Amino acid sequence: MDQRLIDLEQWAKNQLQVTQLCITPLVADASFRRYFRLHTEQQSLIAMDAPPTQEPIANFIAVAQRLQQQQLRVPTILAQNVEQGFLLLSDFGNTLLLSALNDQNADCLYRRAMDDLLLMQQPLTTFDTTLPRFDASFILTELNNFKEWMVLRYLEDPLTAVEHQELEKSFQWLLQQALQQPEVFVHRDYHSRNLMVVDDQQLGILDFQDAVRGPITYDLVSLLRDCYIQWPLHQVEQWVAYFYQKLSQQSAVGFSLTEFMAWFDLMGVQRHLKASFIFARKWLRDQDPRYLGDIPRTLHYIQQVVGHYSELAAFAEILQEKIIPAFEGVTTP
């Protein structure tokens, strides 16, 4: 018996003052949250079920208000129960950016997503000063989680003692590069499965509750080097140049496009190390295999970058010889 679903249904009926409610589960994300579409005779809504001990919703509520104040399109919170971890939200429909993208509309839709990202980042608000910082401790935790869940657990530690030392050196260098970047509001999961194309072709933004203050390229690389869809390198570089140009028009920047592109590359390595360990952990800890097929693409992004930086040469060799071969032929069951 799914007691939380029973409680959610009864709470929703009380909020909507109805006796009949049709509930349809939606595809879950890589967290403990669940989403359901609720149908009444008059409307369609989304219900979020977030177990309070694992996914507290106070951050979702606060960040939603922050983004709405900047004229960004996020779900309207229609009812909330913080203690139980229940929300009723407006419904953006079924069209994920991921499913809407094609060669003809990608440039238009990505520029729209980047324009929204620029709006999200500018400027840092008073609220943003209360957000957790994506600082050295935060970054090292994520890098060490890659070592724990991917290298030690999933791959059962194929590295030599020297290779472990080289891995640590690479992590430290990536950390220093990330800390050089200007600090902005960071969504942390700004990609094609968390953006919706709504009826007027505007983009609705989802899954923003884990926002932090952090490096300026983090969300951009999440969007353009997406774990779920890949675009040609020259196209990605054109989009990064577009973002940099728009950023420069908004305010004076103290860095060149070349420097910004390097930050983008190296932030992507950190981001994709994080994504790959999360995908592996979903299988090892939660027996959820849905993301295994996304690991090869995610590792490919890392491989695409590390060979261009001499400081990551040892890591590039480890990746090529010890990590990538373990995922050859891996697909989502």
SULHUKA-V821830 format. One line per field, one symbol per residue. phi: phi as a letter, one per 30 degrees, with the letter a starting at -180 (. if undefined). psi: psi as a letter, one per 20 degrees, with the letter a starting at -180 (. if undefined). A space follows every 10 residues. Layout:
phi: ???
psi: ???
//
This chain:
phi: .cdddddddd dddddchbcb accbdcddcd bcdbbbcccc dcabbccccb eedcbecede dddedddddc iccbeddcab bdddicbcbd cdjccdeedd daddcedddd dddddddddd dccdceeddc decdcedddd eddddddddc ddcddhhddd dddddddddd ddddeddddd decbdbdibd bdccbcccdc idcccbhcdc ebcaddcddd dddccddcab ceeddddddd dddddddddd adccbddddd ddeeeddddd dddddddddd deddcchcdd cedddedddd edddcddcbd dcdddedddd ccceedcdid bde
psi: pnhhhghggg gggghilrip ppppqrpral aiqqqqpppa hhrprpppoo phihmqihgg gghggghhhj kqorppohqq nhghkpqpqq pjbinqhgih prhhiggghh hghhghgghh hprprhhhii qqpmaggggh ggghhggghg ggggilmjqr hghgghgggg ghghghghii qqprppgiln aiijppoahj jrppprljik qrpaqhighg hhghmpiiqp qqghgghghg hgggghghhh rpqkqrhggg hgggghhhgg ghggghhggg hhgghjkojh ihiigggghh gghhghiioh ijgghhgggg hhgghijpjp rp.
//
